[in-house]
Amino acid sequence: MRIMFIRHGEPNYELDCLTPKGKLQAQAAAKRLMSEGIEEVWSSPLGRARETAAAFNELSGLPVKILDFMRELDWGSADGSPLFEDGHPWFSANEMARLDLPLNDHDWKNGPYFKNNIVTKIISNIEENIDKWLLDLGLERTANGYRAIEGKKQDKTVALFSHGGSSSAAIGHILGIPFPQTCALFHFGHTGITTLRFDQTPGLASVPCIELLNDMAHIRSVR
């Protein structure tokens, strides 16, 4: 099975929609994705992701189903106390590196940047629900990877249109990489395509691999 994560096109965040350039990016991504043999399409409920998914729907005719938990991350104080530094999750990786705090700490949720940040609860929700979604698709989480469930169709490709933050949280969880480290390693661009491949052998547990990372070649000509 292949899961394709696609970030939305260039957005107008205030209106939660795509800019004119973002619409062209979404159209270019849709054309690029038509060659992938996609059988299911899912999207975050937010407008910019849904518009990007809609461009692919127009070409493919595949219905777009909504995953509410894949909406973009939010951040702020969970208890009213000041956040460490400014608490912004995107800046945390470089700030942690500057302070010699380990990026690969799997207890990062209890670290100074995240222990009283609402983003931690949001990420935990994504981690829990991405596994439930994968289970419905036929992939069961194990101690070190995922097991292909017998009787479930495994030779298919699924597309998920979402956001830089929620994709980072989901992909990091799937690959066993702590969120701060994922933020440092993967900078997903507009309509960037990242593909994870899972072993199709029924009953076999294995580690998913990164088949494609942040492919944006399709928008090189978009101005």
TIMI-582096 format. One record per residue (C-alpha): x, y, z; chain; residue in one letter; residue number from 1. Coordinates in pm, whole numbers, plus 50000, padded with zeros to 5 digits. Example, Ala and Ser with C-alpha at 12.3 -4.5 7.8 and 13.67 -1.06 7.14 Angstrom:
residues 2
ATOM    c1    c2    c3 lovo tormar guse
ATOM 51230 49550 50780    A      A    1
ATOM 51367 49894 50714    A      S    2
//
This chain:
residues 223
ATOM    c1    c2    c3 lovo tormar guse
ATOM 50000 50000 50000    A      M    1
ATOM 50110 50354 49929    A      R    2
ATOM 49992 50659 50124    A      I    3
ATOM 50053 50990 49948    A      M    4
ATOM 50056 51305 50164    A      F    5
ATOM 49998 51622 49961    A      I    6
ATOM 50024 51967 50116    A      R    7
ATOM 49777 52231 49997    A      H    8
ATOM 49868 52498 49740    A      G    9
ATOM 49971 52853 49824    A      E   10
ATOM 49705 52976 50068    A      P   11
ATOM 49529 53288 50179    A      N   12
ATOM 49535 53192 50547    A      Y   13
ATOM 49296 53469 50652    A      E   14
ATOM 49023 53341 50418    A      L   15
ATOM 49132 52975 50438    A      D   16
ATOM 49139 52932 50062    A      C   17
ATOM 49391 52912 49780    A      L   18
ATOM 49542 53216 49614    A      T   19
ATOM 49525 53236 49232    A      P   20
ATOM 49879 53095 49228    A      K   21
ATOM 49773 52823 49472    A      G   22
ATOM 49492 52719 49237    A      K   23
ATOM 49741 52680 48952    A      L   24
ATOM 49964 52475 49182    A      Q   25
ATOM 49669 52253 49274    A      A   26
ATOM 49586 52198 48906    A      Q   27
ATOM 49950 52110 48831    A      A   28
ATOM 49957 51869 49125    A      A   29
ATOM 49632 51708 49009    A      A   30
ATOM 49779 51640 48664    A      K   31
ATOM 50092 51497 48826    A      R   32
ATOM 49887 51269 49053    A      L   33
ATOM 49679 51122 48770    A      M   34
ATOM 49965 50886 48688    A      S   35
ATOM 49980 50738 49039    A      E   36
ATOM 49685 50497 49024    A      G   37
ATOM 49515 50658 49323    A      I   38
ATOM 49201 50474 49438    A      E   39
ATOM 49095 50675 49745    A      E   40
ATOM 49112 51048 49819    A      V   41
ATOM 49098 51205 50164    A      W   42
ATOM 49135 51563 50283    A      S   43
ATOM 49161 51783 50587    A      S   44
ATOM 48833 51973 50642    A      P   45
ATOM 49001 52312 50600    A      L   46
ATOM 48930 52511 50285    A      G   47
ATOM 49283 52531 50144    A      R   48
ATOM 49328 52153 50161    A      A   49
ATOM 48980 52081 50026    A      R   50
ATOM 49036 52316 49731    A      E   51
ATOM 49361 52138 49649    A      T   52
ATOM 49186 51801 49670    A      A   53
ATOM 48899 51934 49456    A      A   54
ATOM 49140 51999 49168    A      A   55
ATOM 49226 51630 49166    A      F   56
ATOM 48859 51535 49201    A      N   57
ATOM 48780 51735 48886    A      E   58
ATOM 49029 51530 48684    A      L   59
ATOM 48986 51189 48844    A      S   60
ATOM 48620 51188 48942    A      G   61
ATOM 48716 51025 49272    A      L   62
ATOM 48509 51145 49571    A      P   63
ATOM 48693 51334 49845    A      V   64
ATOM 48638 51204 50197    A      K   65
ATOM 48715 51416 50503    A      I   66
ATOM 48952 51339 50792    A      L   67
ATOM 48869 51598 51057    A      D   68
ATOM 49173 51519 51272    A      F   69
ATOM 49411 51620 50988    A      M   70
ATOM 49324 51991 51015    A      R   71
ATOM 49629 52213 51066    A      E   72
ATOM 49799 52242 51403    A      L   73
ATOM 49733 52526 51645    A      D   74
ATOM 49954 52635 51933    A      W   75
ATOM 49938 52840 52252    A      G   76
ATOM 49942 52805 52629    A      S   77
ATOM 49733 52519 52762    A      A   78
ATOM 49716 52648 53118    A      D   79
ATOM 49765 53024 53092    A      G   80
ATOM 50130 53012 53199    A      S   81
ATOM 50393 53158 52965    A      P   82
ATOM 50524 52933 52691    A      L   83
ATOM 50894 52851 52676    A      F   84
ATOM 51048 53092 52422    A      E   85
ATOM 50737 53172 52214    A      D   86
ATOM 50613 52813 52185    A      G   87
ATOM 50579 52811 51807    A      H   88
ATOM 50625 52446 51699    A      P   89
ATOM 50795 52535 51368    A      W   90
ATOM 51070 52729 51541    A      F   91
ATOM 51120 52479 51822    A      S   92
ATOM 51364 52251 51635    A      A   93
ATOM 51621 52521 51564    A      N   94
ATOM 51579 52669 51912    A      E   95
ATOM 51627 52324 52068    A      M   96
ATOM 51941 52274 51858    A      A   97
ATOM 52068 52614 51973    A      R   98
ATOM 52016 52513 52336    A      L   99
ATOM 52165 52163 52282    A      D  100
ATOM 51831 51996 52363    A      L  101
ATOM 51800 51656 52187    A      P  102
ATOM 51573 51662 51882    A      L  103
ATOM 51535 51284 51888    A      N  104
ATOM 51399 51272 52243    A      D  105
ATOM 51087 51052 52235    A      H  106
ATOM 50973 51219 52558    A      D  107
ATOM 50958 51556 52378    A      W  108
ATOM 50597 51617 52487    A      K  109
ATOM 50722 51669 52845    A      N  110
ATOM 51006 51896 52738    A      G  111
ATOM 51008 52273 52796    A      P  112
ATOM 50872 52368 52452    A      Y  113
ATOM 50569 52143 52459    A      F  114
ATOM 50460 52047 52811    A      K  115
ATOM 50211 52337 52844    A      N  116
ATOM 50148 52392 52472    A      N  117
ATOM 49808 52306 52324    A      I  118
ATOM 49983 52173 52014    A      V  119
ATOM 50089 51865 52215    A      T  120
ATOM 49728 51752 52265    A      K  121
ATOM 49650 51818 51898    A      I  122
ATOM 49949 51611 51785    A      I  123
ATOM 49851 51328 52022    A      S  124
ATOM 49506 51329 51861    A      N  125
ATOM 49661 51302 51514    A      I  126
ATOM 49887 51016 51627    A      E  127
ATOM 49596 50822 51772    A      E  128
ATOM 49363 50876 51479    A      N  129
ATOM 49612 50823 51198    A      I  130
ATOM 49660 50470 51332    A      D  131
ATOM 49283 50414 51342    A      K  132
ATOM 49258 50539 50983    A      W  133
ATOM 49542 50313 50869    A      L  134
ATOM 49378 50021 51048    A      L  135
ATOM 49058 50082 50850    A      D  136
ATOM 49269 50077 50534    A      L  137
ATOM 49422 49745 50636    A      G  138
ATOM 49742 49837 50818    A      L  139
ATOM 49777 49746 51185    A      E  140
ATOM 50037 49922 51397    A      R  141
ATOM 50292 49698 51568    A      T  142
ATOM 50578 49771 51808    A      A  143
ATOM 50812 49877 51527    A      N  144
ATOM 50603 49919 51215    A      G  145
ATOM 50275 49812 51053    A      Y  146
ATOM 50127 49474 50963    A      R  147
ATOM 49928 49417 50644    A      A  148
ATOM 49593 49270 50751    A      I  149
ATOM 49480 48951 50579    A      E  150
ATOM 49172 48997 50364    A      G  151
ATOM 49226 49372 50312    A      K  152
ATOM 49327 49507 49970    A      K  153
ATOM 49692 49611 49997    A      Q  154
ATOM 49794 49688 49638    A      D  155
ATOM 49639 50034 49628    A      K  156
ATOM 49740 50398 49655    A      T  157
ATOM 49562 50646 49881    A      V  158
ATOM 49597 51026 49864    A      A  159
ATOM 49563 51253 50167    A      L  160
ATOM 49554 51632 50114    A      F  161
ATOM 49640 51825 50429    A      S  162
ATOM 49893 52065 50580    A      H  163
ATOM 50259 52099 50666    A      G  164
ATOM 50201 52062 51038    A      G  165
ATOM 49947 51783 51048    A      S  166
ATOM 50140 51590 50783    A      S  167
ATOM 50461 51629 50986    A      S  168
ATOM 50285 51496 51295    A      A  169
ATOM 50132 51201 51109    A      A  170
ATOM 50442 51105 50910    A      I  171
ATOM 50669 51141 51213    A      G  172
ATOM 50442 50910 51412    A      H  173
ATOM 50425 50652 51132    A      I  174
ATOM 50804 50650 51094    A      L  175
ATOM 50878 50668 51468    A      G  176
ATOM 51047 51008 51446    A      I  177
ATOM 50979 51261 51727    A      P  178
ATOM 50780 51562 51611    A      F  179
ATOM 51053 51826 51670    A      P  180
ATOM 51295 51620 51462    A      Q  181
ATOM 51035 51579 51188    A      T  182
ATOM 50994 51956 51175    A      C  183
ATOM 51370 51993 51131    A      A  184
ATOM 51403 51721 50866    A      L  185
ATOM 51094 51768 50648    A      F  186
ATOM 50998 52114 50518    A      H  187
ATOM 50689 52042 50310    A      F  188
ATOM 50632 52296 50032    A      G  189
ATOM 50307 52396 49862    A      H  190
ATOM 50159 52086 49691    A      T  191
ATOM 50468 51891 49795    A      G  192
ATOM 50405 51518 49755    A      I  193
ATOM 50543 51265 50005    A      T  194
ATOM 50476 50895 49960    A      T  195
ATOM 50509 50623 50224    A      L  196
ATOM 50512 50261 50107    A      R  197
ATOM 50397 49974 50329    A      F  198
ATOM 50473 49606 50268    A      D  199
ATOM 50179 49431 50100    A      Q  200
ATOM 50246 49079 50232    A      T  201
ATOM 49945 48972 50443    A      P  202
ATOM 50034 48911 50805    A      G  203
ATOM 50383 49057 50771    A      L  204
ATOM 50492 49341 50999    A      A  205
ATOM 50752 49575 50852    A      S  206
ATOM 50881 49930 50870    A      V  207
ATOM 50725 50166 50613    A      P  208
ATOM 50968 50339 50382    A      C  209
ATOM 50981 50685 50225    A      I  210
ATOM 50931 50630 49853    A      E  211
ATOM 50911 51001 49768    A      L  212
ATOM 50979 51312 49976    A      L  213
ATOM 50833 51657 49911    A      N  214
ATOM 50824 51628 49531    A      D  215
ATOM 50743 51973 49390    A      M  216
ATOM 50871 51935 49034    A      A  217
ATOM 50517 51977 48900    A      H  218
ATOM 50501 52345 49006    A      I  219
ATOM 50837 52463 48873    A      R  220
ATOM 50667 52647 48590    A      S  221
ATOM 50386 52794 48803    A      V  222
ATOM 50435 53168 48858    A      R  223
//
